[in-house]
Amino acid sequence: MQNTTSVHETASQRSGRWDWSALRDLLIVVATLVVVKQSLLPFTYLYAGPASTFSAMAVGSYLLWRRGSGWRDLGLRWPQSWLKTIGLTLLTMAAFIAATQSMQLVADLLFEDVGASGRFDHIEGNLAAYLSIMALVWTHGSFFEELLFRAFVIDHASRFGGGGLRVDLVAAIVSSIFFGYRHYYYQGMHGALISGAGGLAFALLYIWFGRSNILPLVFAHGIFNSLAQTLRFLGIRD
């Protein structure tokens, strides 16, 4: 039977007790992300990641529904003010650039920059491939990644730990480490560190926004990915 208690109003969170059901749901989604991607990597280097996020979104949606909740409770809402949303998107982009550029200084000293390991080389000058990738950018690479790696992971990790700012910050770090790991298979440790730093900036902003507004993160993520893929399509390497 569907539980009508909101995901943000559980008795365990109000009392500060650990919510083991939140941990269970979190582990199910994380396992889906890992198992699906690793199972498909031997067959498709390009689509293993997107397939795993599509699968995890389906699983996560079901788990939220079981609790009488949904993605709206984690911040996917129609903006009350588009002007404010645009402003927060610009702020998010600035924070992302600051975090990733700072981490790049460290990563450059420690690891080789392998870029994207040729994962997207096929889109250069190929309009059909470019449009296909752009469709993934605005599903898997913006909405799904933000909803999963920021909203779902942070919310459920925080609820498992009993809530509060300290637990939220730990949840943000955990989500960012996992986000960096997700990029390791084609960006190496250099790219994983930079992606993790960008993910941490997004995570901290998600918490600062009250875990109630994910769209600025989605838009910033989508814009950055769109710019990167457009430069690849145009043959601009640096």
Disulfide bonds with the S-S distance in Angstrom:
none
